[in-house]
């Protein structure tokens, strides 16, 4: 049985925020809520990388473990869904999630922020999928029921964001790593074959301009 997972390849992410826009358009989430966002690590420094982050649909989800009313469920495909009819907006899941996926839909006093909202892997709500207007209003689109993948991954221009069966996603990433290693090896071999040797400047000529014909 497939287990659905996300993976973001930091070597390919160009911080275009196309995935964020696609998610907003597909699910019409409330203003101020981003089910998916792009974060940059070491911004402006050597080694800078960007990652597209959302609910990772953990196999042992901490949000599900701390919820006092058991409003989180995991489907047979490993997708973690949240029942807004049961949710009391306590915010425990917000503090438990290492990815900051569950969010309050509005600002204000703690008691008036409403029920939590989170990425659904474009699988709608925990009830039986019916693609009804009510399901869309509460949870957004149900692309999984239509045999499609989350729109954020499909709209990624560099294919940095992968979504689907965990085994297939792992195979794709494994091939990328092998290809990158092979490319690096070929580049290194080509440099050695050119016979390039760094120019050694005699001590007496250091700091002086030289001309070559």
N, C-alpha and C positions, 0 to 999 in steps of 0.2 A: 504494500500500500504506500502510495506517495506521501511524503511529508513536505509540505510547501514551505519554502524559505526564501528570504531575501539575502543578497550579497552585493556589496558595493566594492568595485575594483578601484582602489585609490590611485592606481597608475593611469586610469583612463578618465576619471571624473575631472571635468573642466569647470565646475562650479557655474554652470549655465542656468541652474534652477528650473530647467525644463520639467523635471520630475515633480517639483513643488507645484508648478502651474498646472500640470496635467492632473494631479490629485485634487487640487482645488476645483477645477472645472468638472471633473468626473463625479465628484461627490457633493459639491455645493455645500461645503462645511461652513460653519458659522464664522463670521468676521472675527479675526483675532486668533483663530485656531488654525494651525498648520499640522496636519497629520504627518506630513513629511517635510523635512528641512535639510539644508545643506550646511554642514559645519566645516570650518577650515582649521587645520592644526598647523601650528608654527607659521602663522600668517606673516608673510613678508620676510621670512627667514629661510636659510638653507634647509631643504628637506620638507618644504611646505606641501601639504596634501589636503585634499578636500574629500569629504564623505557625505553621501546621501543617507540620512538617518530617519527611521520611523520605527514602529513596533516591529521587533524581530521575530515575533511569534515563537517565543522560547519553548523548548520542550518541557522545561520545568519552570513555568512562568511565575516570577515573584509577585506580580500583580494579583494573580489568581490565588496565591497562597495567603495573602494578607487581607483579602476582601472579606469583610464581616458578614456580608449578605450573599456570598457565593454568586455574584452576578457574572463572573467570567466562566466561560466554557471553552474547551478545546475540541475541535471537530476531529473526525477520523483522518483528515488530511493534515492535522497539526496546526490549523489556524486558530488563533486565540481570539474569541469573540466576546463582546461585552453587551449585556442585556440592560438597556436603558430603562426598561419598565421596573427592574429590580433595584437598580443603582440608587443610592441615597446621597451621592455626592460628598462622601466623607473625605475623599482625597488620599486615602491610604495607598492606593495603587500609584498615585502620582509620586509619592515619596519612595515607594519600593522599586519602581522601574529604573534601571540604570540608564535607559535611553530617553527618559522623559517623554515617553509615548502618550500615556493618558493625560488629558488636559481638561481644565475647566473651560466651558464654552463662553464664559463671560467674566468680567472683572466685578469687583465689589466686595462686600463683606463675605466672610467665609460661608455663611449660611445661605447666601443668595447667588452663588456662582453656578448653580444648576448641576445636572448630571454630567458625568465625565464623557469625553469623546476621545476616540482613538482610531488608528488605522485598522481596517477590517480585511486587508489583503484583497480588497474589492470583492468580498464575499458576502456583503449584506449583513444581516443580523443573525442572532442565534436561532430565531424561529425558522420553520421550514421555508425555504426560498420560494417566493411567489412573485418577485419583481413588482410588487404593488407600490402605489404612490406612498403609502404609509411606511413601508420598509425603506424606500428611498429617502423619505423625509427624515427618518431617524438615523439611518446608517449609511446612506449613499448608494452607489450603484452596486449591482451584484453581477460582476463580469464572470466570476467563477462558475455561476450557474449557467452562463451562456457558453462555457467552454473556452473563455478567454483568460489571459493573464492580467495582472494589475496594470492599469494604464501608465503609471509612473515608469515602470520598466519598459513597456513597449515604446514609450516616447523618448527614452534616453538616446540621444544622438550618437554617443560614443559607445553605447552598450556597456557602460560602466556598471549600471544597475541591473543585476540579474534577479529573476524571480521564477519560481517554479519548483519542480521536484528537486529535493536537496541533492540527490545523487547526480542528476543531470547538471545542476548548477556547479557541483564540485568537479565534474568531469570537464566542463567548459573552462573553469578557472585553472585546473591542473594543466590543461593543454596550453593555456596562455603562459603559465610559468615556465613550462618546458621550452616554448618558442622564444620567450625572452632570454632564457639562459643560452639557447643555441645562438641567438642573434648576438649576444654579448661575446660568446666564444669566437664566432666568425669575425667580429670586429677586431677582437684582440689578435687573432691570427693574421688578419690582413695588415694590421699595423706592424707586426713583426716581420712579415714578408717584404715590406717596402724597404727594409733595411735602414729605416730612419734612425739617426743618431743625433742626440741633442748637441748643439754647437757649444764647444768649450772655448771661452774667451781667455786668452792668455792674461795673466795678472797685469802685465805692463800696458795692456790695451783697455782694461776695464774703465768705463766711464768716458771713453773717447769714441767719436763717430768714425765709422769705417765705410768705405765705398767699395762696391764690387762691380765688375764689368760683365 
